[in-house]
């Protein structure tokens, strides 16, 4: 440890740390837009200037390493002039589309403009004619808002997809999709969750959803994902990982949704379906390893890059599709409502879920199970736009019968959660002994934020070799050695859904850790922790079987295909 002074106060620091990191850790605000702990410092936004005693010129604090005895000043006349000028120049790169921007209430540019009293229009906009690149119906890159921080390019490289690249030089530099026909966007949205100014962003559905709610012509149902409850609070000044389950329900009701269901219920359902398929493959010597299918960006990866692995993917639908499917079949019949009069809106941490919802393979009786997908950021924007403070609402439980869930469902939002949940249930189905299953309810080897996690688990007398891939950038070693595994989970986003492309910004390693820890706390607090213990789920599955094999298959399973 060494000592440095910042604005006359002494602080401890570690060798190798940057001045900006030490300042921020101690509550001293140094502005910046291009710095992110997932990437090496780029020092290209030029907002984090500080003065260091003994140096002639101000320096960028995001790359300046601490030294023992260093004296730093974060506010001086020179620093202020350089920072403010650069901030005004950044506004000349960024077309203000604030009224419809889902990040309007969290925008660091607007906050800096207010704090430093910046003129937004001092310099003329120079990117007004730039193109917006849309990727399927999920993600887009708006060139007229890009500030050239290159974080989206770094994020795509972190995922080892390399779909985004830089074109041109100097003032003509621009982020564009590659012309390399061998590279494809998997719609993970990591470019969006790492963009500091919403130039890379989700393709929004909130306007269409608001219009439908206001029309009052349809029964509008919301369902929210496991990870939403531990991330949405961040946009309302709550601690990272704060559990907001019943506040989420209250917020959705306040926005005008007629019914609010918890996707945790559907996650229990997915767990049972997937566990049964795993056991069937083991029994019949089917295709192994079996891959999980809950991550739609991973499915996109397989269909685009490794279609030879399609037989390995479980045919089980994902929780949001299972949830929407049962709403428009089981629940519609129970409530005597025409499925065509129901609109299902998923609140998801993921941009690729927008694409998944519109896959034609998902249709049941001509209806899409899910009609619209809103990201966590869109949900937050809708609340703030309507002046709804989530923290001040009276908590409300999710509507029945899609409100109950077990701990096995709660952990779906974190890396390793899907496979752990499935193993809990598969062991019980295999052994038929609840005591044996309860004894092995925690599979800690598959937890955590390591790139690849491995475990050996006894299921039905078979030693199953398990692999969990945390972030698509880590998938290659597993795919290169598939003979070593029997069951594999892949989550494209770092940390799993808690680090999804639609989550609040910033999403850093520290924040991911706190969100995932909160999910395991929910799991531990649940009286029931294994998905087969959810009686509502088992009743619904029995109902599906009663509808005949064809209908049961359509509701519970799907198929995938090679895509160009």
N, C-alpha and C positions, 0 to 999 in steps of 0.2 A: 504494500500500500504506500502511496505517496500523497503529499498534500499540495493542493493548488488553491489559489484565491480567485473567486469570481465576484466581481463587483464589491471587492473589499472584504468578503466573508471567506473563511477558510473551509475547505471541504476535502474529504478523503477521496481518492481515486485509485484505480488499478492501472498499472502500466499496460499500454496498448489500447486503452479506452480513448474515445474522442472527447473533445471539449464539449461538444453539443450533448453527447450522451450523459456526461456527468452533470451538466447544467439542468437538463430535463429531469433527471433522477432526483434532483434536489429542488424541484419546483421553480426553476428559473427558465422562463420562456425564451427560447431562441427560435424564431420562425424558420420554417423549411418546408419544402414540398416534394423534393426528390429523394429524401432519405427514408429508407425502410429497412428494418432489421433482417428481412429475408434476403436482402441483396447487399453487395459491396457498395460503399458510398460512391456516388457519381459526381457530386458537387457541381451540378449544372443549373440549378434553379437560382443560385447566387443570392439567396435571401438570408443565409445564416452567418453573415459576416460578424466578426468580433475583432477587437483590438487586443493584442498580446504585448505586454510590456517588453521592450527591447527589439520589437519588429517594426520596420518602417511603415508597412502597409497593413490594412485590415486583412484578415485571413478567414477562409471558410471553415467554420467550426466543425462541420461534419467530417472533415478529413484531418483536422489538426489534432495530433496525438498529445496527450497530457505529458507534462514533464514536472519533476519535483520542483516546487518553488514557483511554478508558472503563475503569473498574475494576468487575469482576463477581465476585460470590460465589455459588457454586452450592449451597452447603450452609450454612444458618443455622437458628436456632431457628424464625424466622417462616416461612422457605421450607419447612422440614421439616413444620411443622404444617399449612400450606396444602396441600402436595402430598399428604401422607398422608390428610387428610380427603377431598380430592377423589378419591383412589384408592379409598377405602372407599365413597364414594358411587357410583363407577363399578361396583364389585362389586354394589351394590344394583340396578343396571340389567342386569347380566349373570348369567343363570342358569348356574351351573356344571354343565356336562355333560362334565366332563373325561375320564371313563373311555373314552368312545367318540369323543371329539373328535380328529380327525386332526392337530390342531395342538397337542396336549397337551404334547409334548416341546419345542416351540419357543415356547410361549405367553408373550408379554411380560407379561401380567397376573399369571400365576403367578410368574414370575421377579421381578417388582416386589414382589409380596406377600411373597416370601421375603426379598428384599433389605432391604425397609423394615419388615419384621415387622408386616404389616398383618393386622387381623382381617377375614376375608372376610365374616363374617356380622354385623358391627356394626349395619348397617341392614337392614331387611327387604327382600326382593326385591319390586320394584314392577312387574315386567314378566312375571310368571309366566303371565299369561293371554294374552299376545300370540300372534298367529298366525304360522305358518310358511308362507311362500309358495313353492311349488315350480314351477319352470319346466321343463316336459317332464321328462326323467329325468336332467337334467344339473346344474342349479344350484338353490339355494334361499336364501331370506332368512329367518332365524330371528329373529323380533321379540323373543323372550324373551332373546336374547343381545346385542342391539344396544345400543351405548353412545352412539348419536347423534353419531358423528364425521362422518357424511355422506360419507365417502370413496367408498362404493359409488355414491352419487348423482353424485359428481364423475367417477368412472370411466365411468359410463354416458354422461355428458355429453361426456367426452373422446372417446368413441367416436361421438358425435353420434347416439346411439340414443334417449336421453331416455326410456327405459322406466321407470326408477325415479324416484320423486318423494317429496317430504315431504308428509305429511298431518297436520293438527292443529297446535296450538301448545303451548308450554310443556311440562309433563310429559306431555301427550297426544300430543306429536309422534311420528311413526312413519314409517319408510320403507316404501312400498308400491308395487306395480306400478300404472302409470297406467291410468286408465279410457278414455283416448283410443284408440279402436279402430284408428286409423291407425298406432299405434306398436307394435312387436313386439320381444320379446327374441330375440336371435340366438344366445344361449347361449355367448357368448365367454368368460364367466367373469372379465372384468376387475374386476367388483365383488368377486369372491372373492379375487383375488390382491392387491387393495388394502385388504381389510378387516383391521384389526389384531387382531381378536378372534374371527375365524371365525364371525361371525354370518351373513355372506354366505359361502357355501361350496359345494363340490361335493356332489352327492348320492352318498354313498359306496357302493362295491361291495366294499370289502375284507372285510366280514364274510361275504358270500356266497362270495367266493373262498377265504377261510380254511376255511370249512366243506367246500367241495368238495375242497380239498387233503387235509384230514384224513380224509375219507371213503375215499380211495384207491380209489374206484369208477370214476374216469375218468382218462384220460391228460390231464394238465393242462400246457398249453404256454403259456409266456410269450413275448411279443415286445416289445421296447422301442424307443422312437423315437430318432431321431438326436440330439435336444437333451437327452434325459435324462442322457446321459453327461457333459455339461458343466455340469449344474445340481445333481444330487443330492448331490454332495460338499459343497455349502454347508451342508447339514443335519448334516454330520459334521465341522464346523470346518475344512474344506479351503478353499483360496483360490477366489475366484470364477473360473469357467472351467476349473477343474481337470478333466482328462479321466479318467473313471473307467470306461471301457468294460468291461474284464474284471472289475472289482470289482462292477459291476452284475450281470453274469452270475453271479458267485459268490454274490452276495446273494440272487438269485432261486432259485438251486439250494438255498441254505441254508434258504429258506422252504418248500421242498418241491416246487417245480415240477419236473416230469419232464424237460422239454426247455426250453431257452432259445434263441430265435432273435433275430436282429438285424433290425430294420425297415429298417436301411440297405440290406440286400439287396433288400427289397421296394421301396425308394426307387429303386434302380437299375432295377428292373423297370418302375415307374411312369414313369420318365424315358423309357425306350425306347418305351413305348406312347404317351405323350403326344407325343414327337418325331415318331413316325410319323404320328399324326393331324394334327399341324401341317403336315407336308409334304403330306399328302393334301389338306388344305383349300387350300393354296397352289396345288397342281397342278390341282385341279378347280374352282378359284374358289369354294370353299365359304364358309361364314359366317365373316367376320372382323370385328373382332378375336376371336381365340380366348382364352378365359379359362382359367387354371389352376383345378383343382378340389380341391387337397389340403387346403384350409382349410374345414372343415365349417361354421364360423360364417359365412364368406363365402357358401357355398352357401345357408344359411338366409336370409341377407340378400337374395340374388337371388330366391329362391322367395317371400319375403314382401313385398319392396319393389319389385323389378324383374323380375317374371316374363317380361317381354318379352325379357330378355337370356338366357333359358335356352338357346336355340339356340347362343349364343356359348360356352357352357361346354364344355370338353373332356369327352368321355364316359368318359375314363379314370378308373378307380377310384383312390382314395387309397392310399398305401403300406400303411396298417394293414389295409385291406380286401383289397388284393392279397395281402398276406402271409397273412392268415387264410384267404383263399380257396384259395391254393395248398397250405396246410397240410392243409385238409380235402378236397382233391382229389388233387393230384400226390403229396404226401407220404403221405397216408393210404393211397393205393393202393400206393405203394412199400413202406410198412411193414406192409401187410396189416391195417390197422386200420379198423373201421367209423367213418366220420366222426361218427356220433352218440355215439361213445365218446370223442371228443376235445373238450376245453374249451379255447378259445383266450382268453387274457387279455392285453390290450394295456396296456403302461405308457406313458402319454401325458402330454405337458405341457399338455393341452387338456381343457376340460370339454365342449365341443361334440362331441368324439369319442365320448362316451357316447351321444349322440343318433344320430350317424352309424351307429354299430354296430348300432342297432336299427331302421334303416330297412328296411322290407320289400323295397324294390328291391334290397337287397344280397344277399338269399338265393340260395344255389346248391343246387339239389336239395332244397329245403325246409330247409336249414341256414343259420343266420347264420354268416358267416365269422369274426366275432368275437363272443364270448359276454359278456365283461365288459371294462370299461375302468377302469383305476386311474390316478389322477393321480400326478404325481411326489410330491405331499404324502402321498397314501395309501400309496405304496410306502415312503416314508421312515418313516411311522408304523408300518407293519407290521414293518419291520426293528427299530426301537427298541422296539416292544412285545414283540418276541421276543428282545430283548437281543443284537441282531446289530450289531456295529460294522463298517460297510462298509470302513473303512480298514484293519482288521486281517485281512481275509480274503485268502486266497491267490488271486491273479487266475486266472480261467478263461476260455478262449475260448468264443464262442457255438457252439452245435451246428451241424453240417453237415446239410443243404446250405444253410441260411439264415444262414450266418455270414460269408461273404465279401462285400466291398463295395468300391466305388471312391470316389475323392474327390468325384465328382459326387453321390453319395448323402449323404455327410457334411454337405454344406452345405445340405441341405433344411431344417434347423432354423432358418435365419436368413432375414430378408427379402431377397428376390432370389435365394435359393439354388435354388428350384425352376426358375425360368426360366433361370438360368445353366446348370444341369445339363442341361436339355432342349436348350438351344442348342448345347452341346458335342456332343451326340449327333446333333441334327438336321443340323448342318453336315457331320458325317462321312457320314451317310446321303445327304445331298444331293450332296456332292462326290465321295464314294467315294475320297477321298484322305486317308489318315491323317495325312500330314505337314501338310496344310492345316489339318486339325482341331486338331492339337497346337499349331500356331502360334497359334491363337486360343482356347486353352483357358481363359484368364482373361478374364472380362467385368466389369471393375472398375466400370464405369459403373452397374451394377445393384446394387452393394453399398452398404452403409452404412445409417444410420438416418434419412435424410431422409424426409419424408412421401411424396413422389413422386419417383421416379428414372426417367430416360429414357435411351434409347440407340438407335443405329441399327446394325443387324447385317445382313451379307450372307449370305443363305441361299438356295442354289440359284439364284443370280443375281438374287434379289429383295432389295431393301433393306427389311428388316423394321423397323418402328418399334415399339420396345419401351417399355412402361411398367410400373413396379413400384410398387404401393401398399403403404406400410408403415403399417398401422393403418387400420381401417375408417373412422375419422373423417376420413381424407384422400381417400376414394374419389370424392367428388362431382365435383371438377374433371375427373377422368379420364372418368367416366361422361357428363359433359356435353360431352365432346369426343372421343367414340369414333372419329370419322372420322380422327383423327390417329394412330391406333394399329392395329397388326396382331396383336400378342401382348401380353397383359396378365396380370401376376401380382398377386393381392390376398391379403394376409395380414391377418386382422382384428385380431390383437393387435400392439401396438407391438413392433417388432423381429422379428416372426414368431413361430415356435413357442418360441424361447428366452424370449419374454416372455409365454407362454401363461397362460391362466387357472388352470391346475393346477400351476404352477411354485412353487418355494420362495418364501417371503416373508421379507424384502422383495425385490421385483423393481423395480429402479430403472434409469434411463437408463445409469448407470455400470456396473451389473451386466449389463445386456443387452449392452452393448458388449464386455465381457470374455467373456461366453458365446459371442457370435458370432465373436469373434476366435479363440477356441479351436477352433471348427468349421473355420475356414479353415486353421488350423494342421494339423488332421487331414487336410484335403484336400491340402495341400502335401506332407505326409509319405507319402501313398499312392503306391505304385508305379504303380497304374492310376488315372486321374482321370476317365475318361469311361465312362459307364454301359454302353455297348455292349461294353466290354472285359471285362465280368463274364461269363465263360463259363457259369457256372451259370444266370444269368438268361436268356441266349440259348437254352440247352438247354430251360429250362422253358417259354419262349415257343414253341419248336418243338413241344414236347409238347402244349401247349394247342391249337395249330393242327391237330395230328393227331386231336384229339377231335371235330373237326367245327366248322363255323362257329357253330352255336347254342351249344354248350358253351364254345367259345372266347370268344364275346361275353359270356356270363354271368360268366365268370371275370375278364375284363379290363375290361369296360365296364359302365356303368349309365346311368340316365336320371333326370331331375329334373322336377318339376312345380310348378305354381302352388299355393301353400298359403294357407289362410285363417288 
